Amino acid sequence: MRRTKRNGSFLLCLLINMLLNLEGMIPAVILFVLHFWLGWSIWWAVLALGLWILGLILWMLVIGWAGKCNSTPDPPKENKNPYSSGKSFKQQ
C-alpha cells in the first residue's frame, strides 16, 4: 500500500477541522454582532475566535500524538512453530 508523506499537512488539516467545526465560531460571531449593536469591544470577538482556533490546534496535536504512540513496529520474533517452513528445519 502506498504511504503518504506526513509532513506539511498540518495547515490543511487545520483548515478542514475549521470547516467541520464551524459551531465553535458561534460565540465569536455573537460577540462581533454585539460589537456593532451595543458598542462592545471587538477584542472580545477576536479573543473568542483565537481561543476556538487554539482549541482546535491543541486537539489536533493530542490526536496526532495519540496516533503516533502505537506506530512503532514490533521487533521480529523467533518462529517457534515446528510445522512452518523455517531456517531450522530441512525442506523435503
N, C-alpha and C positions, 0 to 999 in steps of 0.2 A: 504494500500500500504506500502511496506517495505521502510524504510528510511535508507539511507546510513550514515556512520559516516562522519562527516565533518572535522575532524582533521587529520593532517598528509598527506594530498593530495596536498599540495602547490607545492612541488618539482615535483611531477608527472604532475600537470597541467602546470608548467613552462616548463618542457621538451616537452610536447605536443604542447604548444604555440611556442616553439622554432622551432619545426618541421613544424608547419603550417605557420610560418612567416620567412622562410629562406631568403626571398628577403631583409630583413633588415640587413643581414650579407654581402651583396654585397660591401658596402664601406670598410669593414674590409678586405675582400679578395683582393680588388683592392689595398689597402694600403700595404697589405702583399706582393703582387706581385711587387709593386713599391720598396719595401724594397730590394728585390733581384736584380731588374732590374736597379734602379737608386741609390741604396745605402741609401734610406731614412731610418730614424729611425723606428725600429719595434714597438716602443711605440705608434706611431700613429695608427697602426692596432689594438694594444691591447686596446687603448682608444676607438676606434670606436666599437670594439666588446663589451667592457664594457658598453658603452652608449646604445647599442642595447639591451643588457640584462637588464640594469636598466630601460629602457623604457618599456620593457615587464613586469617587476615586478611591476612598477607603474601602468600600465594599468590593470593588474590583481587585484591589491589592490583596484583600483577605481571601477572596475566591481563587485568585491566581496562585497565592502561596499554598492554599489547600490542594490545588491541583498538582502542584509540583512535589508535594510531600510523598506521594506514592509512585512517582515516575522513575525511580531508580530501579534498574533491572536486578533480578535476583542473581546471585552468583551461581555458576554451574555446579550441579550436584552429581555425585557419583551414581552411576547406574548400577543398582543392586538387583535388578531383575535377571534371574538366570536364563530365562527363555527369550530375552530380547537379543538381537544381533549386536554384540558389543565387541570391544577390542580384546576382552579377556578370554573369549571362547573361540574355538576354531569354527570356521564356516564349513558346512558339509555340503 
